[in-house]
């Protein structure tokens, strides 16, 4: 039995797969802060899973991101190279909110008096210019502990090139004060740029005790109820880690939840032999999208939290699946600005008070209200009938917009839907067209509570030919976790011209990285035979700053192999930026992905029968925007068996999602129960 | 206002009028096109000044050169793109073809500022007609001239400041003109970098061209034009709403520019702002005439400076387009330091343009204190270090601004270490990158405790950045303004501290200055760059003693300053307030 547990902001989800019977089941409960583990345990009970049967438990959590955004981490101290304690506070000194002259910089997580300096210096080649003063390290740590810090971060200049001083300092402190969690920057990232590395080390330390306590409690609870199987945590890079590894580098869990949906899309793509996918997860507040190229998610280290158009945010230099997130979901509020222009989001009505049609006191019109007015959502069958929606309240909320534009409420509702869709289309373009990909080559995998509602319109707009709505779209992220491998990314900055690289040192770099991966996995009991390596290089034309990630063959780095890598770089650069150059090329980062493969469950084909005709629940008038008002046939998804087909205009309802099928579109249910929509555009 | 589609006539799909929601969607898409061009240029550039400092702008205008949307890295370029497009139209008229790209950097005509800021302009054709222009303007690291890096502090004529592109074709029908490209290659010191910047600009234009045509394909050109009109009208409407909310009256300010880099100065500069219901009028009459050194700014830069601060005062959060400036009027006599003419040198024009913005800021701060803080360090504090890299032997050019202290406001302390008002999404170059690329070591990068900025709310701290030369020799050029005339305080707050450069020679000799050109430094010598602390807000004695003690504990001020500036005696060891020696002042 495999179990995935996903703790979100509002709900804790559980999905399980019984490999003997092929049965997939799910359970949901309220998230239970601050004792998050209670919710996880509760869902196991609620789902009726026998603890002894669980041989694989994987866990995604918002605990880390919450600790960061709520500033509920521990008091943290920082030790830096002499002369550089202010690097953390100066940041990059940028003013993203250009015309705001009262801009406030993000406040550092460590105040100045808890940032201490020690004598040491390494140059950019990794040569030691001034040895580390061990005495000063001890004094600094003593002073910090006297001030009551519960965790310490260390970041020295050029530690990516030579981490000896950081290692030495960390060991000194750990030996003397084993109870104080310490993070040296090199343990998390070996990329250059001191501010970003310092920030990463600091944020890791800031959440380390929180993560440790949390994982311990969860571990203990699982133990107590008799779960004996292996336990993993979902990481931001799209792989899992053991609880032990997650304790050391908890910052890797920062995007633990959202990436799982991307992995689910990859897994479902594997089932149906489709490697080029765009995942789209539309929830109540946001829409998240990511592009998958030949079965591979994109991973970058340009990640920041609290980064917006008007705030510089905080960088975290860890590998994170490249997800674009915008403030457009079912709860997004439609509003008029001072000039009378209509906007949708990013403000959301959330779960409380929620959209106006919930009847919980919300009066602002939301995307959900618009979908109710347009007839796309069935007010009687929302969340399987758990919440009876009030269509008249939805109409009332939209009335001011209709009045402003002199239209009917129906037009206003369509306007809100179209504007929300346009925002989502822009996000989808960001991950595809803007990066040189043609959406026509991709299948859109849509999930989350509102994904199925918007997906077919978005696909038509982008000329995407095929949309896939997986089964149980509302808990699809948790399902995705069941399908993941252990993963460890090692990224090492070493700037090297390609022309010089062929004969010099590339093998050494890859060997070192592979050695480190083995050091990481061996103590966790992962055998060498289960490891799969993938190599990438971040490359650029000499003189450029931004890099392009290029897959590197695993074979020896002969001249021919380097030439092949150069060719791939030229092609990728041209794809993304429309031109290539004859300038020399540089390697900047060497990136090794080590996958500790785990046995994947085999999904079984559905056996149940059921034709489209048997699934018909009725008919209703639905507004299909440019296609006009039409009488749509309403289907119950659970009754649609494999190979049944549905023609638009249609609405396919299930308890937690609604699939909208436009006139001219055609849906086929595949052998696994996925809805596959053929979009004519 | 023309196309406000407020409910008249029967709504419905069949109506020929474009529905309001489509217009909104096109508007959003236009802004998104601007963003995409912006990213495309950054990502492909060869120069740190572009990809870290983001000293460039990209934009889209309508067929007449009215700015529709602009992606900005810095505040300085507001308004320059439309001028460049309008001048292109005026000069080439019918001689524009699909795929043509025009290059211009002429400071005295359409859209130029100084020679380093190079604009590329491309007409967008649809159905055989010019429907829009895509344009960008970027600081190319090297455009030749007498000094490496092109801008300098002691030029006396524009001819010393680099290669001039007087609005000429660079591409014809999609193909680069080899003769022009060769000319550029031969006249700049780092041709690979300069041509790399050129290609980055071209890539951004092509992205914008393609996206704009996609938009026309989808909605039809008539609808797109209607949406553009609405975008501009909305920009105007939003600005006027804010304008009407401003207190009416005449507001004046005066200040002094230190010097012109070659020994002349100081120069008085003046503004008289008249705010009425329909107009925001800035009159610079009384400002000093153009000067012999390269601190002059031309009309285009003057307009940009005014526009930037006008946006800050009226609607800092809204997208930028020409509609937002319809209510703005500027008066300035010719041939002042704000409106210089050929051939006066202009290569460090931005320092003077900052005064344009700061004067209006200073005049208006008491009127709109919720948006405008006390004076900040005001200067880009630009530095060039040129030399031969000790490892590779190649010429290196370190060109960068330096962040400094911002002024305190009615409810906030000033920001510590933030780029000046002329910069924006401008990133300080990481020390690790600096040391790898250039022949310098950074000995420290930290806040200082120079005197200044005391107030109920304290001015933000300036920075120290020490460069120790590791090349055999290197040449330093700096332009640190507000070296003599300090950031202004507000409502009883103290002025801030000066920007300066301090040289520490090996023989023990020291030199302190604001501007220099090609100052020779030997291996092991140190150039200490120091930026000012911002002005304070409110009387210092009204600052709560605990806040003063916290500043001492954090080392933002010394214990001595706590006592002398704030009348608070703090024990530096424990950080506790020992004694408060001052008359109580009510907190305003």
Interface residues (C-beta under 8 A of the other chain):
Chain A: X82 X83 X84 X85 X86 X87 X89 X90 X91 X92 X93 X94 X95 X96 X97 X98 X99 X100 X101 X102 X103 X104 X105 X111 X112 X113 X123 X124 X157 X158 X160 X192 X193 X194 X195 X196 X310 X337 X338 X339 X340 X341 X342 X343 X403 X404 X405 X406 X407 X408 X411 X414 X415 X418 X419 X422 X423 X426 X429 X434 X495 X541 X543 X544 X545 X546 X576 X577 X578 X579 X581 X583 X626 X628
Chain B: X4 X5 X6 X7 X8 X11 X12 X13 X19 X20 X21 X22 X24 X25 X27 X28 X29 X32 X36 X39 X40 X42 X43 X44 X45 X46 X47 X48 X51 X52 X72 X74 X75 X192 X193 X196 X199 X202 X203 X206 X207 X234 X237 X238 X241 X308 X311 X312 X316 X317 X361 X370 X371 X372 X373 X403 X409 X412 X415 X416 X417 X418 X419 X421 X423 X424 X425 X426 X427 X428 X430 X431 X432 X433 X435 X436 X441 X442 X443 X444 X445 X446 X447 X463 X466 X553 X554 X555 X556 X575
